[in-house]
Amino acid sequence: MKFVEYIKKEGYRRYRGAVADSVYEYFNCECSDRAVWYIKDGSYQCVGCREQCETDSSDGFQLFLTDMDDS
């Protein structure tokens, strides 16, 4: 089973937000152009190369506002 298939079965979903350069600098990533991130419960997992970097820090990841009820 490919790693990406495994993490999808584990409940990760594709992260489509912006990722800051600082994230790639932290991981000393040499192939950020191939990065593909997945997220699950605050855990960010990259499947873009064999390093399969993972972090639980949201620093450098675009945050999204959730729908809020104004009542």
C-alpha distance (Angstrom), angle and dihedral (degrees) to the residues before:
residue distance angle dihedral
M1 . . .
K2 3.79 . .
F3 3.79 116.3 .
V4 3.81 93.3 -118.0
E5 3.80 90.1 54.8
Y6 3.80 89.8 50.0
I7 3.81 95.2 52.7
K8 3.80 91.3 46.2
K9 3.81 88.7 55.5
E10 3.81 87.6 49.4
G11 3.81 89.4 59.5
Y12 3.80 102.1 -97.6
R13 3.79 116.7 144.1
R14 3.79 129.6 -159.7
Y15 3.80 113.5 -85.3
R16 3.79 109.4 -140.8
G17 3.79 100.8 175.8
A18 3.78 128.0 105.9
V19 3.80 119.0 -79.9
A20 3.81 118.2 -153.3
D21 3.79 122.2 -127.4
S22 3.82 88.2 -117.6
V23 3.82 89.5 71.4
Y24 3.79 91.4 57.6
E25 3.80 91.4 43.8
Y26 3.81 89.9 53.4
F27 3.81 90.8 54.8
N28 3.83 92.8 40.2
C29 3.78 85.8 -124.8
E30 3.77 115.1 -173.0
C31 3.79 95.7 -177.5
S32 3.81 105.7 46.9
D33 3.80 88.5 143.1
R34 3.82 87.8 70.9
A35 3.82 95.8 46.3
V36 3.80 117.1 132.9
W37 3.80 113.9 178.7
Y38 3.80 130.1 -158.7
I39 3.81 127.2 -171.0
K40 3.79 136.2 -154.0
D41 3.81 126.5 167.3
G42 3.81 93.7 -24.7
S43 3.80 95.2 -43.6
Y44 3.80 115.0 121.1
Q45 3.81 116.3 -157.9
C46 3.80 125.6 -174.6
V47 3.79 119.7 -152.6
G48 3.81 97.5 177.0
C49 3.80 96.0 108.9
R50 3.79 142.1 2.9
E51 3.84 92.7 -81.4
Q52 3.85 91.0 72.3
C53 3.82 93.7 -161.8
E54 3.79 117.6 -154.0
T55 3.79 134.5 -171.9
D56 3.78 137.7 170.8
S57 3.80 92.5 -155.4
S58 3.79 117.1 101.6
D59 3.83 90.7 -157.6
G60 3.78 107.9 127.5
F61 3.80 95.4 15.0
Q62 3.79 119.2 110.2
L63 3.78 110.2 -109.6
F64 3.78 120.6 -139.8
L65 3.77 127.0 -148.0
T66 3.78 114.6 -127.3
D67 3.78 123.1 -136.8
M68 3.77 109.3 -88.0
D69 3.77 128.1 -162.5
D70 3.83 110.5 -127.3
S71 3.81 93.6 -152.8
